[in-house]
């Protein structure tokens, strides 16, 4: 059997693509990823990066409120029973939002496979995909929505306090109550780190930028922005040695280590934001699609999700190193499904 369209990925882009493809009667098949220890460690389990976050306050249509009754009636009971559905007037959480997207795609007829696509062959038509469990699948069109994973330092304490004060997205998490009017830490020295630090000054009492060198890697205009902001203090020639905290409060501070004399010192902080880049999940492509200099899939036409191979479309963070928001990923997922539908129609396959 040759599928009309296969979607790889289960973040906002993947589920949005599935919803639109299913409503277009394309009968999409979606691979949401495998539940393996390797995927857990690198943050690529099913439901994407958003499933690793807590409250999501900036996704349109989900204002703060008591969503428990809606969530328990909207999500299939077999999956809802394993979720920690929140009570009280809070924003929707990342796992809840992703379960709602998954359920919506499923309701429209999306077939979902909990497995990883480990190899694809784009050199012939139909395209051939091979999965971790040894399965082989063929498809006329392909939507790649595998996302990008944030880079972390690899400290055990960093992992222990993820979502309890450790984050890799200031725009996603910076406005949360736990960070307001508190000292915060940003690790990094590039443009992204300055952007994160500048954004956090809206909420923090002080932002400490931790940089291992004596000069930022950021562009000159961004350096001036950081150096001229009275709320940003750059901790030159230091690395993050340990995230400090406890079970009750989460992150309470950090221990820094001098890159000059190896001395350590501690700073109080309620949050640690890593801004040391992202890695797009494109290894399985093995060079078959054109990538940007940063390793993201290259869109070949403005305002289209087309890639360097006709019939292959890319959506979400795997093709976006700029916005990296759930709502923009969902938007490009919609675009990819519409692009795929129109391409299939032009080929006479739909």
ABEGO torsion letter per residue (X at the ends): XBBABBBBEABAAAAAAAAAAAAAGAGBBBBAEBBBAAAAAAGABBGEAAAABBBBAABBGBBBEBAAAAAAAABBAAAAAABBBBBEBBBBBAAAAAAAAAAAAAAAGBBBBBBBBABBBAABOBBBBBBAAGBBBBBABBBBAAEBBBBBAGBAAAAAABGAGBBABAAAAAABAAABGBBBBBBEABAAAAAAAAAAAAABABBBBBBABABBABBAAAAAAAAABAABBBBBGBBBABBBEBAAAEBAEBBBBBAAAGBBBBBBBABBBBBAEBBBBAAAAGGABBBBAAGBBBBABBGBABBABBGBBBBEAAABAAAGBAAAAAAAAAAAAAAAAAAAAAAGAX
